[in-house]
Amino acid sequence: MAFCPKCGKEVNGPFCASCGAAMAGPGGSVQQVAPPKKRSKKMLWVMLIIVGGLVAVIGTAISNSGGVRSPQVGGNECSLNSTSYLELLKRGDAAAPRYWKSGVRPVVLFSVHDYNRILQGDLVQANGKPYPLARVYYRYEVESSTQGGIPIRKRWDVVLEPNSPNLNGTPCAIVALNEAQ
């Protein structure tokens, strides 16, 4: 039994009755050709399921590991304001309170010697709900002195509202300086 290599139909002579392709080989004999293999849709579905499973596993791994996060919580302006505030305190500059929100009483640390950012994130209320105006915090380990001159090392959260202007007129005002828990 011979099959047309072009269309795959059974051929009983030197030419395919369906497509007209020549079937005669060298010497005029009919070639014995196996029917072309049909592509299986089942294999396509198996591949789609495997690829879909891999995408799901990779997506879950990324989300469980913290995912792809923006480099600056609250934006670059909040990051810069929190660091600038501590730098001005370190220098003893009287302009440090200008990074605070209008109407909020600034908190000042005495004699800041050094600081190091260790954490940052979005801030929520104690009940787990977000603040009416979004807030972010930057946690620093600060080496400073008490009013009495005793050296201390504490962790402080500089809390900012990204959408509130500070006294300098730039966005991301400081609204609190809390001792970290």
PyRosetta script that sets phi, psi and omega in degrees:
from pyrosetta import init, pose_from_sequence

init()
pose = pose_from_sequence("MAFCPKCGKEVNGPFCASCGAAMAGPGGSVQQVAPPKKRSKKMLWVMLIIVGGLVAVIGTAISNSGGVRSPQVGGNECSLNSTSYLELLKRGDAAAPRYWKSGVRPVVLFSVHDYNRILQGDLVQANGKPYPLARVYYRYEVESSTQGGIPIRKRWDVVLEPNSPNLNGTPCAIVALNEAQ")
pose.set_psi(1, 133.3)
pose.set_omega(1, -178.8)
pose.set_phi(2, -117.6)
pose.set_psi(2, 149.0)
pose.set_omega(2, 178.9)
pose.set_phi(3, -126.0)
pose.set_psi(3, 146.0)
pose.set_omega(3, 179.7)
pose.set_phi(4, -70.6)
pose.set_psi(4, 126.8)
pose.set_omega(4, 179.5)
pose.set_phi(5, -71.4)
pose.set_psi(5, -15.9)
pose.set_omega(5, -177.6)
pose.set_phi(6, -87.7)
pose.set_psi(6, -48.8)
pose.set_omega(6, -176.2)
pose.set_phi(7, -112.8)
pose.set_psi(7, -12.9)
pose.set_omega(7, 175.8)
pose.set_phi(8, 85.1)
pose.set_psi(8, 2.8)
pose.set_omega(8, -179.8)
pose.set_phi(9, -83.2)
pose.set_psi(9, 158.6)
pose.set_omega(9, 179.6)
pose.set_phi(10, -71.7)
pose.set_psi(10, 137.9)
pose.set_omega(10, -177.8)
pose.set_phi(11, -120.5)
pose.set_psi(11, 136.8)
pose.set_omega(11, 179.5)
pose.set_phi(12, -115.9)
pose.set_psi(12, 12.0)
pose.set_omega(12, -179.1)
pose.set_phi(13, -151.2)
pose.set_psi(13, -168.2)
pose.set_omega(13, -177.9)
pose.set_phi(14, -73.6)
pose.set_psi(14, -14.3)
pose.set_omega(14, 179.7)
pose.set_phi(15, -128.8)
pose.set_psi(15, 149.6)
pose.set_omega(15, 177.1)
pose.set_phi(16, -77.2)
pose.set_psi(16, 128.7)
pose.set_omega(16, 179.9)
pose.set_phi(17, -70.4)
pose.set_psi(17, -25.6)
pose.set_omega(17, -177.1)
pose.set_phi(18, -82.0)
pose.set_psi(18, -48.2)
pose.set_omega(18, -173.5)
pose.set_phi(19, -116.1)
pose.set_psi(19, -11.9)
pose.set_omega(19, 177.3)
pose.set_phi(20, 84.0)
pose.set_psi(20, 9.7)
pose.set_omega(20, -179.7)
pose.set_phi(21, -70.4)
pose.set_psi(21, 142.3)
pose.set_omega(21, 179.6)
pose.set_phi(22, -73.0)
pose.set_psi(22, 135.1)
pose.set_omega(22, -178.9)
pose.set_phi(23, -109.1)
pose.set_psi(23, -9.8)
pose.set_omega(23, -175.0)
pose.set_phi(24, -75.2)
pose.set_psi(24, 134.1)
pose.set_omega(24, 176.9)
pose.set_phi(25, -95.9)
pose.set_psi(25, -162.3)
pose.set_omega(25, 178.1)
pose.set_phi(26, -61.0)
pose.set_psi(26, 134.3)
pose.set_omega(26, 178.8)
pose.set_phi(27, 81.7)
pose.set_psi(27, 6.9)
pose.set_omega(27, 175.9)
pose.set_phi(28, 83.6)
pose.set_psi(28, 6.7)
pose.set_omega(28, -179.6)
pose.set_phi(29, -82.2)
pose.set_psi(29, 152.0)
pose.set_omega(29, 178.6)
pose.set_phi(30, -80.5)
pose.set_psi(30, 130.6)
pose.set_omega(30, -179.5)
pose.set_phi(31, -77.3)
pose.set_psi(31, 138.6)
pose.set_omega(31, 173.5)
pose.set_phi(32, -90.0)
pose.set_psi(32, 105.0)
pose.set_omega(32, -176.6)
pose.set_phi(33, -118.0)
pose.set_psi(33, 137.3)
pose.set_omega(33, 177.7)
pose.set_phi(34, -72.6)
pose.set_psi(34, 150.0)
pose.set_omega(34, 178.4)
pose.set_phi(35, -64.9)
pose.set_psi(35, 145.7)
pose.set_omega(35, 178.9)
pose.set_phi(36, -64.2)
pose.set_psi(36, 144.5)
pose.set_omega(36, -178.7)
pose.set_phi(37, -75.9)
pose.set_psi(37, 136.7)
pose.set_omega(37, 177.5)
pose.set_phi(38, -83.6)
pose.set_psi(38, 139.1)
pose.set_omega(38, 178.2)
pose.set_phi(39, -72.6)
pose.set_psi(39, 132.8)
pose.set_omega(39, -176.9)
pose.set_phi(40, -89.6)
pose.set_psi(40, 126.6)
pose.set_omega(40, 175.6)
pose.set_phi(41, -70.5)
pose.set_psi(41, -24.0)
pose.set_omega(41, 179.5)
pose.set_phi(42, -62.0)
pose.set_psi(42, -41.2)
pose.set_omega(42, 179.8)
pose.set_phi(43, -65.1)
pose.set_psi(43, -37.8)
pose.set_omega(43, 177.4)
pose.set_phi(44, -61.8)
pose.set_psi(44, -44.0)
pose.set_omega(44, 179.4)
pose.set_phi(45, -64.5)
pose.set_psi(45, -39.6)
pose.set_omega(45, 178.5)
pose.set_phi(46, -62.0)
pose.set_psi(46, -44.1)
pose.set_omega(46, 179.3)
pose.set_phi(47, -64.3)
pose.set_psi(47, -41.2)
pose.set_omega(47, 178.4)
pose.set_phi(48, -62.6)
pose.set_psi(48, -40.9)
pose.set_omega(48, 179.1)
pose.set_phi(49, -64.9)
pose.set_psi(49, -41.4)
pose.set_omega(49, 179.7)
pose.set_phi(50, -64.7)
pose.set_psi(50, -46.7)
pose.set_omega(50, 180.0)
pose.set_phi(51, -63.7)
pose.set_psi(51, -42.9)
pose.set_omega(51, 178.0)
pose.set_phi(52, -61.4)
pose.set_psi(52, -40.7)
pose.set_omega(52, 177.8)
pose.set_phi(53, -63.0)
pose.set_psi(53, -42.6)
pose.set_omega(53, 178.3)
pose.set_phi(54, -63.1)
pose.set_psi(54, -41.9)
pose.set_omega(54, 178.3)
pose.set_phi(55, -61.7)
pose.set_psi(55, -42.6)
pose.set_omega(55, 179.8)
pose.set_phi(56, -63.8)
pose.set_psi(56, -43.3)
pose.set_omega(56, -179.7)
pose.set_phi(57, -64.5)
pose.set_psi(57, -44.5)
pose.set_omega(57, -179.8)
pose.set_phi(58, -66.2)
pose.set_psi(58, -42.2)
pose.set_omega(58, 178.1)
pose.set_phi(59, -61.2)
pose.set_psi(59, -42.1)
pose.set_omega(59, 178.5)
pose.set_phi(60, -65.3)
pose.set_psi(60, -41.0)
pose.set_omega(60, 179.6)
pose.set_phi(61, -63.7)
pose.set_psi(61, -40.8)
pose.set_omega(61, 179.4)
pose.set_phi(62, -65.9)
pose.set_psi(62, -45.1)
pose.set_omega(62, -178.2)
pose.set_phi(63, -67.3)
pose.set_psi(63, -33.9)
pose.set_omega(63, 178.9)
pose.set_phi(64, -74.1)
pose.set_psi(64, -23.6)
pose.set_omega(64, -179.0)
pose.set_phi(65, -91.3)
pose.set_psi(65, 7.2)
pose.set_omega(65, -178.3)
pose.set_phi(66, 101.9)
pose.set_psi(66, -11.2)
pose.set_omega(66, 174.5)
pose.set_phi(67, 66.5)
pose.set_psi(67, -168.0)
pose.set_omega(67, 177.1)
pose.set_phi(68, -92.2)
pose.set_psi(68, 111.0)
pose.set_omega(68, -174.8)
pose.set_phi(69, -107.2)
pose.set_psi(69, 155.6)
pose.set_omega(69, 174.5)
pose.set_phi(70, -67.5)
pose.set_psi(70, 143.4)
pose.set_omega(70, -175.2)
pose.set_phi(71, -65.2)
pose.set_psi(71, -27.3)
pose.set_omega(71, -177.3)
pose.set_phi(72, -125.9)
pose.set_psi(72, 114.6)
pose.set_omega(72, 173.0)
pose.set_phi(73, -69.3)
pose.set_psi(73, 130.0)
pose.set_omega(73, -179.0)
pose.set_phi(74, 80.2)
pose.set_psi(74, 0.0)
pose.set_omega(74, 178.6)
pose.set_phi(75, 88.7)
pose.set_psi(75, 169.7)
pose.set_omega(75, -177.9)
pose.set_phi(76, -65.2)
pose.set_psi(76, -33.9)
pose.set_omega(76, -178.4)
pose.set_phi(77, -62.4)
pose.set_psi(77, -43.7)
pose.set_omega(77, 179.4)
pose.set_phi(78, -65.5)
pose.set_psi(78, -41.9)
pose.set_omega(78, 178.8)
pose.set_phi(79, -60.7)
pose.set_psi(79, -46.0)
pose.set_omega(79, 179.9)
pose.set_phi(80, -64.6)
pose.set_psi(80, -42.2)
pose.set_omega(80, -178.8)
pose.set_phi(81, -64.7)
pose.set_psi(81, -41.1)
pose.set_omega(81, -179.0)
pose.set_phi(82, -65.3)
pose.set_psi(82, -42.8)
pose.set_omega(82, 179.6)
pose.set_phi(83, -68.9)
pose.set_psi(83, -41.6)
pose.set_omega(83, 180.0)
pose.set_phi(84, -62.8)
pose.set_psi(84, -39.2)
pose.set_omega(84, 179.3)
pose.set_phi(85, -59.4)
pose.set_psi(85, -49.1)
pose.set_omega(85, -179.6)
pose.set_phi(86, -66.8)
pose.set_psi(86, -34.9)
pose.set_omega(86, 178.4)
pose.set_phi(87, -65.6)
pose.set_psi(87, -40.1)
pose.set_omega(87, 177.3)
pose.set_phi(88, -66.7)
pose.set_psi(88, -37.1)
pose.set_omega(88, 175.3)
pose.set_phi(89, -63.4)
pose.set_psi(89, -40.2)
pose.set_omega(89, -179.9)
pose.set_phi(90, -62.3)
pose.set_psi(90, -38.7)
pose.set_omega(90, -180.0)
pose.set_phi(91, -81.1)
pose.set_psi(91, -10.9)
pose.set_omega(91, -177.6)
pose.set_phi(92, 76.0)
pose.set_psi(92, 24.1)
pose.set_omega(92, -177.4)
pose.set_phi(93, -78.0)
pose.set_psi(93, 132.2)
pose.set_omega(93, -178.2)
pose.set_phi(94, -72.1)
pose.set_psi(94, -8.7)
pose.set_omega(94, -179.2)
pose.set_phi(95, -81.4)
pose.set_psi(95, -6.9)
pose.set_omega(95, -177.1)
pose.set_phi(96, -54.2)
pose.set_psi(96, -42.8)
pose.set_omega(96, -179.4)
pose.set_phi(97, -64.0)
pose.set_psi(97, -11.2)
pose.set_omega(97, 179.7)
pose.set_phi(98, -72.2)
pose.set_psi(98, -9.2)
pose.set_omega(98, 176.7)
pose.set_phi(99, -85.1)
pose.set_psi(99, -3.6)
pose.set_omega(99, -179.1)
pose.set_phi(100, -88.0)
pose.set_psi(100, 159.3)
pose.set_omega(100, 177.4)
pose.set_phi(101, -73.5)
pose.set_psi(101, 142.8)
pose.set_omega(101, 177.5)
pose.set_phi(102, -60.0)
pose.set_psi(102, 134.0)
pose.set_omega(102, 179.6)
pose.set_phi(103, 90.8)
pose.set_psi(103, -8.4)
pose.set_omega(103, 177.9)
pose.set_phi(104, -103.7)
pose.set_psi(104, 130.8)
pose.set_omega(104, -179.0)
pose.set_phi(105, -73.8)
pose.set_psi(105, 119.0)
pose.set_omega(105, -179.3)
pose.set_phi(106, -66.0)
pose.set_psi(106, 143.5)
pose.set_omega(106, 175.1)
pose.set_phi(107, -106.1)
pose.set_psi(107, 135.0)
pose.set_omega(107, -176.9)
pose.set_phi(108, -121.5)
pose.set_psi(108, 137.2)
pose.set_omega(108, 172.8)
pose.set_phi(109, -92.2)
pose.set_psi(109, 141.1)
pose.set_omega(109, -178.3)
pose.set_phi(110, -85.5)
pose.set_psi(110, 133.7)
pose.set_omega(110, 171.1)
pose.set_phi(111, 46.7)
pose.set_psi(111, 66.5)
pose.set_omega(111, 176.6)
pose.set_phi(112, -72.5)
pose.set_psi(112, 126.4)
pose.set_omega(112, 179.9)
pose.set_phi(113, -99.5)
pose.set_psi(113, -40.0)
pose.set_omega(113, -178.5)
pose.set_phi(114, -159.8)
pose.set_psi(114, 159.2)
pose.set_omega(114, 178.8)
pose.set_phi(115, -151.5)
pose.set_psi(115, 154.7)
pose.set_omega(115, -178.5)
pose.set_phi(116, -147.2)
pose.set_psi(116, 123.2)
pose.set_omega(116, 179.1)
pose.set_phi(117, -72.8)
pose.set_psi(117, 132.3)
pose.set_omega(117, -178.7)
pose.set_phi(118, -122.7)
pose.set_psi(118, -15.5)
pose.set_omega(118, -176.5)
pose.set_phi(119, -162.2)
pose.set_psi(119, 155.7)
pose.set_omega(119, 175.3)
pose.set_phi(120, -153.7)
pose.set_psi(120, 154.8)
pose.set_omega(120, 179.4)
pose.set_phi(121, 177.0)
pose.set_psi(121, 178.9)
pose.set_omega(121, 175.7)
pose.set_phi(122, -81.0)
pose.set_psi(122, 142.2)
pose.set_omega(122, -177.8)
pose.set_phi(123, -104.2)
pose.set_psi(123, 135.4)
pose.set_omega(123, 175.5)
pose.set_phi(124, -122.5)
pose.set_psi(124, 162.5)
pose.set_omega(124, 178.9)
pose.set_phi(125, -70.4)
pose.set_psi(125, 169.4)
pose.set_omega(125, -179.4)
pose.set_phi(126, -60.6)
pose.set_psi(126, -28.8)
pose.set_omega(126, 179.9)
pose.set_phi(127, -83.3)
pose.set_psi(127, 2.6)
pose.set_omega(127, 177.5)
pose.set_phi(128, 90.5)
pose.set_psi(128, -6.6)
pose.set_omega(128, -179.4)
pose.set_phi(129, -87.5)
pose.set_psi(129, 151.0)
pose.set_omega(129, 178.0)
pose.set_phi(130, -71.5)
pose.set_psi(130, 156.8)
pose.set_omega(130, 175.7)
pose.set_phi(131, -69.4)
pose.set_psi(131, 154.1)
pose.set_omega(131, 177.3)
pose.set_phi(132, -56.2)
pose.set_psi(132, -39.9)
pose.set_omega(132, 170.8)
pose.set_phi(133, -106.9)
pose.set_psi(133, 126.1)
pose.set_omega(133, -176.5)
pose.set_phi(134, -53.1)
pose.set_psi(134, 141.4)
pose.set_omega(134, 178.0)
pose.set_phi(135, -130.2)
pose.set_psi(135, 147.3)
pose.set_omega(135, 174.0)
pose.set_phi(136, -127.5)
pose.set_psi(136, 160.0)
pose.set_omega(136, 176.8)
pose.set_phi(137, -133.5)
pose.set_psi(137, 152.1)
pose.set_omega(137, 173.8)
pose.set_phi(138, -126.6)
pose.set_psi(138, 119.7)
pose.set_omega(138, -178.6)
pose.set_phi(139, -94.8)
pose.set_psi(139, 131.1)
pose.set_omega(139, 179.4)
pose.set_phi(140, -124.7)
pose.set_psi(140, 147.0)
pose.set_omega(140, 167.4)
pose.set_phi(141, -97.0)
pose.set_psi(141, 120.3)
pose.set_omega(141, -171.8)
pose.set_phi(142, -118.0)
pose.set_psi(142, 129.4)
pose.set_omega(142, 171.2)
pose.set_phi(143, -97.6)
pose.set_psi(143, 119.6)
pose.set_omega(143, -178.8)
pose.set_phi(144, -147.2)
pose.set_psi(144, -168.1)
pose.set_omega(144, 177.4)
pose.set_phi(145, -130.3)
pose.set_psi(145, 153.3)
pose.set_omega(145, 174.0)
pose.set_phi(146, -76.7)
pose.set_psi(146, 173.8)
pose.set_omega(146, 177.1)
pose.set_phi(147, -59.0)
pose.set_psi(147, -29.5)
pose.set_omega(147, 179.9)
pose.set_phi(148, -82.7)
pose.set_psi(148, -0.3)
pose.set_omega(148, 177.5)
pose.set_phi(149, 90.0)
pose.set_psi(149, 7.6)
pose.set_omega(149, 179.8)
pose.set_phi(150, -81.0)
pose.set_psi(150, 123.6)
pose.set_omega(150, 179.9)
pose.set_phi(151, -67.8)
pose.set_psi(151, 136.6)
pose.set_omega(151, 178.3)
pose.set_phi(152, -137.9)
pose.set_psi(152, 158.0)
pose.set_omega(152, 174.3)
pose.set_phi(153, -130.1)
pose.set_psi(153, 116.2)
pose.set_omega(153, -179.1)
pose.set_phi(154, -135.6)
pose.set_psi(154, 161.2)
pose.set_omega(154, 174.8)
pose.set_phi(155, -101.6)
pose.set_psi(155, 130.9)
pose.set_omega(155, -178.0)
pose.set_phi(156, -125.9)
pose.set_psi(156, 141.3)
pose.set_omega(156, 173.9)
pose.set_phi(157, -100.9)
pose.set_psi(157, 118.3)
pose.set_omega(157, 173.1)
pose.set_phi(158, -89.4)
pose.set_psi(158, 113.1)
pose.set_omega(158, -175.5)
pose.set_phi(159, -100.8)
pose.set_psi(159, 129.4)
pose.set_omega(159, -177.0)
pose.set_phi(160, -129.8)
pose.set_psi(160, 152.9)
pose.set_omega(160, 172.5)
pose.set_phi(161, -108.7)
pose.set_psi(161, 109.4)
pose.set_omega(161, -176.7)
pose.set_phi(162, -58.1)
pose.set_psi(162, -29.3)
pose.set_omega(162, -175.8)
pose.set_phi(163, -96.7)
pose.set_psi(163, 5.6)
pose.set_omega(163, 179.8)
pose.set_phi(164, -107.6)
pose.set_psi(164, 134.9)
pose.set_omega(164, 177.9)
pose.set_phi(165, -78.6)
pose.set_psi(165, 148.6)
pose.set_omega(165, 174.8)
pose.set_phi(166, -92.0)
pose.set_psi(166, -175.8)
pose.set_omega(166, -177.5)
pose.set_phi(167, -69.8)
pose.set_psi(167, -13.4)
pose.set_omega(167, 174.2)
pose.set_phi(168, -83.7)
pose.set_psi(168, -9.8)
pose.set_omega(168, -178.8)
pose.set_phi(169, 88.2)
pose.set_psi(169, 4.4)
pose.set_omega(169, 178.6)
pose.set_phi(170, -97.2)
pose.set_psi(170, 155.5)
pose.set_omega(170, -179.7)
pose.set_phi(171, -69.4)
pose.set_psi(171, 162.9)
pose.set_omega(171, 175.0)
pose.set_phi(172, 79.0)
pose.set_psi(172, 70.8)
pose.set_omega(172, -179.2)
pose.set_phi(173, -85.6)
pose.set_psi(173, 145.5)
pose.set_omega(173, 174.2)
pose.set_phi(174, -76.8)
pose.set_psi(174, 132.9)
pose.set_omega(174, 179.6)
pose.set_phi(175, -118.8)
pose.set_psi(175, -11.4)
pose.set_omega(175, 178.8)
pose.set_phi(176, -163.3)
pose.set_psi(176, 152.9)
pose.set_omega(176, 171.1)
pose.set_phi(177, -130.4)
pose.set_psi(177, 104.4)
pose.set_omega(177, -173.5)
pose.set_phi(178, -112.0)
pose.set_psi(178, 141.9)
pose.set_omega(178, 172.5)
pose.set_phi(179, -68.9)
pose.set_psi(179, 128.4)
pose.set_omega(179, -176.1)
pose.set_phi(180, -70.9)
pose.set_psi(180, 147.2)
pose.set_omega(180, 179.6)
pose.set_phi(181, -82.0)
pose.dump_pdb("model.pdb")
